[in-house]
Amino acid sequence: MSDTTLVIWDEVFTSYDFGPSHPLRPLRLELTMALAGQLGVLARPGVTVRAPVSAEDDVLQLVHDPMYVASVKRAPDDLMGRLSLRYGLGTGDVPIFPLMHEAAALVTGATVDAARAVWEGPAKGGAQHAVNISGGLHHAMRDRASGFCVYDDPAVAIAWLLAQGATRIAYVDVDVHHGDGVEAAFYDDPRVLTVSIHESGRTLFPGTGWADQVGAGEGVGANVNVALPMGTGDAGWLRAFDAVVPPVLRAFRPEIMITQHGCDTHALDPLAHLMMSIDGQRIAYRALHLLAHELCEGRWVAVGGGGYEPVQVVPRAWTHLLAEVTGAPLDGATPGDWRDLARRRGDELAPTSLTDGRSPTFVPWEGGTGDPDDAADAAVTQTREAAFPHLGLDPMAAQG
């Protein structure tokens, strides 16, 4: 199903590093690419691996305020920290580190380069699919860092696509946290459909992402949020995804899809409270791949995101993502050489299997309001009732 895939990768991405005590550990990227490499995913036919190109100021400023960009640049020299704190820099979530602007601009440039490759397509030297696992920094706002995110690379890539003439861009965010930064950037823009399926803001940062946040002005109906209760596992999450994501994407009819794949929905993630497995996560990857081919001729950009269990979860989850994007799923054992590397670098025993050994199933939505005693079903009902009518969909109909 996949023809050509561009993977943006270089070890320089590990310089986006808030320090050894911060939850966002660069080790997760290193181990992901080592696992994918040892399994031959990056050497598959049609796959090109390319180093990133930094985003210039004019590209960053498609989304971010010029004063904010200037503040990020000078933050490492702002010894008192007063100017930086105005912009969310120098906090516990976003501590300042040397060459922070350079590291963040590389991540953003990589996602823009991925979007460019897919927008141009194979006929013009681009690719059908593109991946930047270092990206997905979806919390950064126009003039503020937030939630481990300095620049909002998915939002900048979307803004770049709009500047090239794109008129229907779908952004789907399956991170456990609400994709608030991307939502805010395009909240009133009918050209961008933003869909976020996440743990409820009642129990998790950033405390937003409610069903009634459906957009504003001309963008009403182009913003969809599913806020799931803590404890939701594979069956509930996949049922919610299936009840909302395919119908709204089909109604919107995107030209190109950008998907954010934070894997912090996993049961082992230390910062959140959903209970998914690797097996459930890769079902979502497959579903999005199929939708990209069904709706927009396979034009698909996939980025990383959250994920704070850097040995047990992230490398396996994102290796499955890379395998899906490049055309064939994986099963079996993790290579011994990779387990040795993970033990040395992560100081813990690495998993021996590529999956969690689950066989996730879910009951498709059959219309109506679902099970009134199920909190996840109640969340789906709220989303369908709030968002579906704006997209010409019947909230009481079957999934469709």
C-alpha positions as CSV (number, residue, x, y, z in Angstrom):
1,M,0.0,0.0,0.0
2,S,2.9,2.4,0.6
3,D,4.9,3.5,-2.4
4,T,7.6,5.9,-1.2
5,T,8.3,7.1,2.4
6,L,10.6,9.8,3.6
7,V,12.0,9.4,7.2
8,I,13.6,12.5,8.6
9,W,16.2,11.5,11.1
10,D,19.6,12.5,12.5
11,E,21.1,12.0,15.9
12,V,21.2,15.8,16.2
13,F,17.5,15.5,17.3
14,T,18.7,14.2,20.7
15,S,20.1,17.7,21.4
16,Y,16.5,18.7,22.1
17,D,17.3,17.8,25.8
18,F,15.9,19.4,28.9
19,G,18.3,17.6,31.2
20,P,18.6,14.2,32.9
21,S,15.8,14.7,35.4
22,H,13.2,15.8,32.8
23,P,10.6,13.3,31.6
24,L,11.2,14.0,27.9
25,R,14.3,11.9,27.5
26,P,16.2,11.9,24.1
27,L,16.9,8.2,24.8
28,R,13.4,7.4,23.4
29,L,14.4,8.6,20.0
30,E,17.8,6.9,20.0
31,L,16.3,3.5,21.0
32,T,13.4,3.8,18.5
33,M,15.7,4.4,15.5
34,A,18.1,1.7,16.7
35,L,15.2,-0.8,16.9
36,A,13.7,0.2,13.5
37,G,17.2,0.0,12.0
38,Q,18.0,-3.4,13.3
39,L,14.7,-4.8,12.1
40,G,15.3,-3.5,8.6
41,V,12.4,-1.1,8.5
42,L,14.6,1.8,7.4
43,A,16.1,-0.2,4.6
44,R,12.8,-1.2,3.0
45,P,12.2,-0.5,-0.7
46,G,11.0,3.0,-1.3
47,V,12.3,4.4,2.0
48,T,14.6,7.3,2.1
49,V,16.2,8.6,5.4
50,R,17.3,12.2,5.3
51,A,18.8,14.6,7.8
52,P,16.7,17.6,8.9
53,V,16.9,21.2,7.7
54,S,16.4,23.9,10.2
55,A,13.2,26.1,10.0
56,E,14.1,29.7,9.3
57,D,12.5,32.5,11.2
58,D,10.0,33.4,8.5
59,V,8.7,29.8,8.6
60,L,8.5,29.7,12.4
61,Q,6.6,33.0,12.3
62,L,3.9,31.5,10.2
63,V,2.6,30.4,13.7
64,H,4.8,32.0,16.3
65,D,5.1,35.6,17.3
66,P,8.4,37.2,16.3
67,M,9.0,38.4,19.8
68,Y,8.6,34.9,21.1
69,V,11.1,33.5,18.6
70,A,13.6,36.2,19.6
71,S,13.0,35.3,23.2
72,V,13.8,31.6,22.5
73,K,17.0,32.6,20.9
74,R,18.2,34.7,23.8
75,A,16.9,32.5,26.5
76,P,20.2,30.6,27.2
77,D,21.8,34.0,27.9
78,D,18.9,35.4,30.0
79,L,20.6,34.8,33.3
80,M,17.9,36.4,35.4
81,G,15.2,34.6,33.5
82,R,12.6,37.4,33.8
83,L,12.1,37.9,30.1
84,S,12.1,34.2,29.3
85,L,9.4,33.4,32.0
86,R,7.0,35.8,30.2
87,Y,7.1,33.3,27.3
88,G,6.9,30.1,29.4
89,L,10.6,29.5,29.2
90,G,12.7,28.5,32.2
91,T,9.8,26.7,33.9
92,G,9.8,23.1,35.2
93,D,8.1,21.9,32.1
94,V,10.3,23.9,29.7
95,P,13.7,24.5,31.3
96,I,16.2,26.4,29.3
97,F,19.1,24.5,27.7
98,P,22.0,25.6,25.5
99,L,21.2,26.1,21.8
100,M,17.5,25.6,22.5
101,H,16.3,27.6,19.5
102,E,18.6,25.6,17.2
103,A,17.4,22.3,18.5
104,A,13.7,23.3,18.4
105,A,14.1,24.8,14.9
106,L,15.5,21.6,13.6
107,V,12.6,19.6,14.9
108,T,10.2,22.1,13.3
109,G,12.2,22.2,10.0
110,A,12.0,18.4,9.8
111,T,8.2,18.4,10.1
112,V,7.9,21.1,7.5
113,D,10.3,19.2,5.2
114,A,8.1,16.1,5.7
115,A,5.0,18.1,4.7
116,R,6.8,19.5,1.7
117,A,7.8,16.1,0.5
118,V,4.3,14.8,0.7
119,W,2.7,17.9,-0.7
120,E,5.0,17.7,-3.8
121,G,4.6,14.0,-4.1
122,P,6.8,11.3,-5.7
123,A,6.3,12.8,-9.2
124,K,8.2,16.0,-8.1
125,G,10.9,14.2,-6.1
126,G,8.9,14.0,-2.8
127,A,7.2,11.1,-1.2
128,Q,3.8,9.6,-0.6
129,H,4.3,9.3,3.2
130,A,6.8,11.1,5.5
131,V,7.7,10.6,9.2
132,N,9.4,12.8,11.8
133,I,9.3,10.9,15.1
134,S,11.1,13.8,16.9
135,G,8.1,16.1,16.1
136,G,4.6,16.3,17.4
137,L,5.4,19.1,19.9
138,H,1.7,20.1,20.0
139,H,1.4,22.3,23.1
140,A,3.5,25.3,22.1
141,M,1.4,28.4,21.6
142,R,1.9,31.4,19.4
143,D,3.8,33.3,22.1
144,R,4.4,30.8,24.8
145,A,6.2,27.5,25.4
146,S,4.2,24.8,27.1
147,G,4.2,21.2,28.0
148,F,7.8,20.4,27.0
149,C,7.2,22.1,23.6
150,V,9.2,25.1,22.4
151,Y,7.9,25.4,18.8
152,D,4.7,23.8,17.6
153,D,6.1,21.9,14.6
154,P,2.7,20.3,13.4
155,A,1.1,23.8,13.5
156,V,4.0,25.3,11.5
157,A,3.8,22.5,8.9
158,I,0.1,23.0,8.5
159,A,0.6,26.8,8.1
160,W,3.3,26.1,5.5
161,L,0.9,23.9,3.6
162,L,-1.8,26.6,3.7
163,A,0.7,29.0,2.3
164,Q,1.3,26.6,-0.6
165,G,-2.4,26.6,-1.5
166,A,-3.7,23.6,0.5
167,T,-7.4,24.1,1.3
168,R,-8.4,21.0,3.3
169,I,-5.8,19.7,5.9
170,A,-6.8,17.1,8.5
171,Y,-4.8,16.9,11.7
172,V,-5.5,13.9,13.9
173,D,-3.9,13.7,17.4
174,V,-3.9,10.5,19.3
175,D,-1.6,11.6,22.1
176,V,-2.9,11.2,25.6
177,H,-2.8,14.9,26.1
178,H,-5.1,17.3,24.2
179,G,-3.5,18.9,21.2
180,D,-4.2,22.4,22.4
181,G,-1.5,24.3,20.6
182,V,-2.5,23.1,17.1
183,E,-6.1,23.6,17.9
184,A,-5.5,27.2,19.0
185,A,-3.5,28.0,15.9
186,F,-6.5,27.0,13.6
187,Y,-9.5,27.3,15.8
188,D,-11.3,29.7,13.4
189,D,-9.9,28.3,10.1
190,P,-12.3,26.1,8.1
191,R,-9.4,24.8,6.0
192,V,-8.0,22.8,8.9
193,L,-9.8,20.0,10.6
194,T,-8.3,19.3,14.0
195,V,-9.2,16.0,15.8
196,S,-7.9,15.2,19.2
197,I,-8.7,12.0,21.2
198,H,-7.2,12.2,24.6
199,E,-7.5,11.7,28.4
200,S,-10.0,14.2,29.9
201,G,-8.7,17.5,31.1
202,R,-10.3,16.8,34.4
203,T,-7.5,14.4,35.2
204,L,-4.6,15.5,32.9
205,F,-2.7,18.5,31.5
206,P,-3.5,20.8,29.8
207,G,-7.0,20.7,31.2
208,T,-8.7,21.5,27.9
209,G,-10.1,19.6,24.9
210,W,-13.9,19.4,25.7
211,A,-16.5,18.2,23.3
212,D,-18.1,21.6,23.0
213,Q,-14.8,23.1,21.7
214,V,-15.9,22.9,18.1
215,G,-14.2,25.9,16.6
216,A,-15.1,29.6,16.2
217,G,-16.3,31.9,13.4
218,E,-15.9,30.3,10.0
219,G,-14.1,27.4,11.6
220,V,-17.1,26.2,13.6
221,G,-17.3,22.4,13.1
222,A,-13.7,22.0,12.1
223,N,-12.5,21.2,15.6
224,V,-13.3,17.8,17.2
225,N,-12.4,16.6,20.7
226,V,-12.9,13.3,22.4
227,A,-12.1,13.5,26.1
228,L,-11.9,10.0,27.5
229,P,-12.0,9.1,31.2
230,M,-8.9,7.9,33.0
231,G,-8.6,4.1,32.9
232,T,-9.8,3.7,29.3
233,G,-8.1,0.7,27.7
234,D,-7.8,-0.7,24.2
235,A,-11.5,-1.6,23.7
236,G,-12.9,1.7,24.9
237,W,-10.3,3.8,23.1
238,L,-10.6,2.0,19.8
239,R,-14.4,2.1,20.0
240,A,-14.2,5.9,20.6
241,F,-11.7,6.3,17.7
242,D,-13.9,4.3,15.3
243,A,-17.0,6.2,16.3
244,V,-15.6,9.6,15.7
245,V,-12.4,9.8,13.6
246,P,-13.4,8.0,10.3
247,P,-16.8,9.7,10.0
248,V,-15.5,13.2,10.5
249,L,-12.5,12.6,8.2
250,R,-14.8,11.3,5.5
251,A,-17.1,14.3,5.9
252,F,-14.2,16.7,5.7
253,R,-12.5,15.1,2.7
254,P,-8.9,16.2,3.3
255,E,-6.3,16.7,0.6
256,I,-3.5,15.7,3.1
257,M,-3.4,14.2,6.6
258,I,-1.0,15.0,9.4
259,T,-1.2,12.7,12.4
260,Q,0.4,13.0,15.8
261,H,1.3,9.8,17.5
262,G,2.1,10.4,21.1
263,C,2.3,6.9,22.7
264,D,1.7,8.0,26.2
265,T,-1.8,6.4,26.1
266,H,0.1,3.2,27.1
267,A,-0.7,1.7,30.5
268,L,3.0,2.0,31.5
269,D,3.3,5.7,30.8
270,P,4.2,7.4,34.1
271,L,2.5,10.8,33.3
272,A,-1.0,9.7,32.3
273,H,-3.8,7.3,33.2
274,L,-5.0,5.5,30.1
275,M,-4.5,1.8,29.8
276,M,-3.7,1.0,26.1
277,S,-1.3,-1.6,24.9
278,I,1.2,-1.6,22.0
279,D,-1.2,-3.8,20.2
280,G,-4.1,-1.4,20.5
281,Q,-1.9,1.5,19.4
282,R,-0.8,-0.1,16.3
283,I,-4.4,-0.8,15.3
284,A,-4.8,3.0,15.3
285,Y,-1.8,3.4,13.1
286,R,-3.2,1.0,10.6
287,A,-6.6,2.7,10.6
288,L,-5.0,6.1,9.9
289,H,-2.9,4.6,7.1
290,L,-6.0,3.2,5.5
291,L,-7.9,6.5,5.8
292,A,-5.0,8.4,4.2
293,H,-5.2,6.1,1.2
294,E,-9.0,6.2,1.1
295,L,-9.4,9.9,1.4
296,C,-6.3,11.7,0.1
297,E,-4.4,9.4,-2.2
298,G,-2.1,8.4,0.6
299,R,-0.7,11.9,1.4
300,W,0.2,11.3,5.0
301,V,2.7,13.0,7.4
302,A,3.2,11.2,10.7
303,V,5.0,12.8,13.7
304,G,5.8,11.6,17.2
305,G,4.7,13.3,20.3
306,G,4.5,12.3,24.0
307,G,5.7,9.1,25.5
308,Y,7.7,9.0,28.7
309,E,8.6,5.3,29.1
310,P,11.7,5.4,27.0
311,V,12.7,1.7,27.0
312,Q,9.6,-0.4,27.5
313,V,7.1,1.6,25.4
314,V,8.3,4.3,23.0
315,P,10.8,2.4,20.9
316,R,8.3,-0.5,20.2
317,A,5.3,1.8,19.6
318,W,7.1,4.1,17.1
319,T,8.9,1.2,15.4
320,H,5.4,-0.2,14.7
321,L,4.5,3.3,13.4
322,L,7.5,3.3,11.1
323,A,6.7,-0.2,10.0
324,E,3.1,0.7,9.2
325,V,4.0,3.9,7.3
326,T,6.6,2.0,5.3
327,G,4.2,-0.7,4.3
328,A,4.3,-3.8,6.4
329,P,3.5,-4.6,10.1
330,L,6.0,-6.3,12.4
331,D,5.8,-9.1,14.9
332,G,8.1,-11.4,16.8
333,A,11.0,-10.7,19.2
334,T,13.2,-7.6,19.7
335,P,16.8,-8.2,18.5
336,G,19.3,-9.2,21.1
337,D,21.7,-6.4,20.1
338,W,19.0,-3.9,20.6
339,R,18.1,-5.3,24.0
340,D,21.8,-5.0,25.0
341,L,21.9,-1.4,23.8
342,A,18.7,-0.6,25.7
343,R,20.1,-2.2,28.9
344,R,23.3,-0.2,28.6
345,R,21.7,3.1,27.8
346,G,18.5,2.8,29.8
347,D,19.9,0.8,32.7
348,E,17.0,-1.6,32.7
349,L,16.0,-4.8,31.0
350,A,14.3,-4.2,27.7
351,P,11.2,-6.1,26.4
352,T,11.8,-9.2,24.5
353,S,8.7,-9.0,22.4
354,L,7.7,-6.3,19.9
355,T,4.1,-6.4,21.2
356,D,2.3,-6.8,24.5
357,G,0.7,-10.0,23.4
358,R,-2.8,-8.6,23.4
359,S,-5.5,-9.1,20.7
360,P,-7.5,-6.0,21.1
361,T,-11.1,-6.0,19.9
362,F,-13.9,-3.4,20.3
363,V,-17.6,-3.2,19.6
364,P,-18.4,-0.8,16.8
365,W,-20.7,2.1,17.5
366,E,-24.3,1.1,16.5
367,G,-25.9,4.5,16.7
368,G,-27.8,6.2,19.5
369,T,-26.0,7.3,22.6
370,G,-24.1,4.1,23.4
371,D,-24.1,2.5,26.8
372,P,-25.4,5.2,29.3
373,D,-23.4,3.5,32.1
374,D,-20.1,3.6,30.3
375,A,-18.0,6.8,30.8
376,A,-16.1,6.4,27.5
377,D,-19.4,6.0,25.6
378,A,-20.7,9.1,27.3
379,A,-17.7,11.0,26.1
380,V,-18.2,9.8,22.5
381,T,-21.9,10.8,22.7
382,Q,-20.9,14.3,23.8
383,T,-18.5,14.7,20.9
384,R,-20.9,13.4,18.3
385,E,-23.7,15.6,19.5
386,A,-21.5,18.7,19.6
387,A,-19.5,18.2,16.5
388,F,-21.3,16.0,14.0
389,P,-24.1,18.3,13.0
390,H,-21.6,21.0,11.9
391,L,-20.1,18.4,9.5
392,G,-23.4,17.3,8.1
393,L,-23.4,14.1,10.1
394,D,-26.2,12.5,12.2
395,P,-24.9,12.0,15.8
396,M,-27.4,9.2,16.3
397,A,-26.4,7.2,13.3
398,A,-24.2,4.2,13.3
399,Q,-20.4,4.8,12.9
400,G,-20.6,4.8,9.1
